[in-house]
Amino acid sequence: MEATSPIEIDLTTRPEVTPFFDQATNTFSYVVKDPGSNACAVIDSVMDFDYASGTTGFTGADAIIEFIRAHQLQLEWIIETHVHADHLSAAPYIQEQLGGKLGIGAKITQVQELFGKAFNAGTEFARDGSQFDCLFEDGDSYTVGGMVCQAWHTPGHTPACMVHILGDAVFVGDTLFMPDGGTARADFPGGNARTLYQSIMRLFSLPEATRLFMCHDYPKERGVLFETTVAEERAHNIHVGAGRSEAEFVAMREARDITLGMPRLILPSLQINMRAGHLPPADDNGTSYLKIPLNLFSGGCGQ
């Protein structure tokens, strides 16, 4: 990876994108293959977690690993679009099996500082992003095989959100949903509706045919979908499409967000994901524990 000013995006390169849907968290993970080689990247992997029993597992991650091995691909990057609050990352598990570099946005340090304090993590928890192999700054470029890729900083949902552009495929994280799903909430610590609107407008500056891949979709009569285009979002997104102004969006988003509760897995997710998918250090009995801070957070879940 090299830090550069934003490169011209090569939308003539069309990577092969294979989605993997985790029904328990409504999350899409992706294997993205360079069309000119066997190199690939994994975007936003999921570790299984049963809240009631505290049990972790890797059914979804194993499916990704099996796919990569079956197709004789070489994993070069494992990308987290942000510190997810609705699922636990399987990035370290996949990396142990297949290698590759683990990357996230450089603003992860702000999230680590905030939630390291919230969960009273000790000095063992570094707040410098060192759990990751690469911290992306806005406009950084990297390669997957011969495909030049780019990371854009798109804050608003969280301060560390990054969109990743791999050829004509753009992985938007939680910034956008399908047009009938709208946009991400902006009321998490460090979130901001006005900033989110500006990040989305940056995405909308891409050519209309650019493919956009969602991190989440939620059950509807139409079935689960994961891919749309800039043109579709500009025209039809129910929160920010059809020329909706920044002021209109902010008013809508702020009114909506105060009605939403906390994501179901936010407390375990943040503790794991701020550590790049690693469990907290085991206690002297050999068992790792998650903390439940009492009366620190409030709310529930929704879009």
DAHUCOR-V121666 format. One record per pair of residues at least 24 apart in sequence whose ideal C-beta (glycine too) atoms are under 6 Angstrom apart, sorted by the first residue. I is the first residue (numbers start at 1). J is the second residue. D is the distance in whole Angstrom. If there is no record, write none. Layout:
I J D
I J D
This chain:
1 134 5
1 140 6
1 142 4
3 137 5
3 140 5
4 141 5
5 139 6
6 139 4
7 141 5
7 150 6
9 165 6
11 168 4
11 207 6
13 147 6
13 167 3
14 167 6
14 168 5
15 166 5
15 167 5
15 169 5
17 169 5
19 226 5
20 63 6
20 64 6
22 46 4
22 60 5
25 86 6
25 87 4
26 216 5
26 218 5
27 87 5
27 216 6
28 215 6
28 226 5
32 166 5
34 144 5
34 145 3
34 147 4
36 146 5
37 145 4
37 146 6
38 73 5
38 74 5
39 74 5
39 76 5
39 144 5
39 145 3
40 73 4
40 75 6
41 77 4
41 79 6
41 144 5
42 78 5
43 79 5
43 171 5
44 81 6
44 215 6
45 90 4
45 91 6
45 94 6
46 87 5
46 90 6
47 88 4
47 90 4
49 88 5
58 90 6
58 93 5
61 90 4
61 93 5
61 94 6
65 97 5
75 99 6
75 100 4
76 100 5
76 144 5
77 101 6
78 102 5
79 103 5
79 164 6
80 104 4
81 162 6
81 173 3
82 158 5
82 160 5
82 161 4
82 173 5
83 111 5
83 160 6
83 273 5
83 274 6
84 269 6
84 273 6
85 263 5
85 266 4
85 269 5
86 263 4
86 265 6
88 269 5
88 272 5
89 273 5
89 277 4
91 277 4
92 277 5
92 278 6
101 133 4
101 134 6
102 132 5
102 133 5
103 134 4
103 136 6
104 132 5
105 136 5
105 160 5
105 162 4
106 135 4
106 137 5
107 159 5
107 160 4
108 160 5
110 159 5
111 160 5
112 274 5
114 189 5
115 270 5
115 274 5
119 271 6
119 291 5
124 281 6
131 275 6
131 276 4
132 276 5
136 162 6
154 199 4
155 195 5
156 186 5
156 192 6
156 195 4
156 196 3
156 199 5
157 184 4
157 191 6
158 188 6
158 190 6
159 190 4
168 210 6
168 211 6
169 211 5
170 210 6
170 212 5
171 213 5
172 212 6
173 215 5
174 215 5
175 199 6
178 217 6
178 225 5
178 228 6
179 232 6
179 233 6
179 236 4
179 237 5
182 238 5
182 239 4
182 303 6
183 239 4
183 240 6
185 257 5
185 260 6
186 253 5
187 257 4
193 250 5
193 253 4
193 254 5
194 250 5
197 246 5
197 249 5
200 240 5
204 234 5
206 230 5
260 302 4
261 299 4
261 300 1
261 301 5
262 297 6
262 299 4
262 300 5
263 301 5
264 301 6
267 292 6
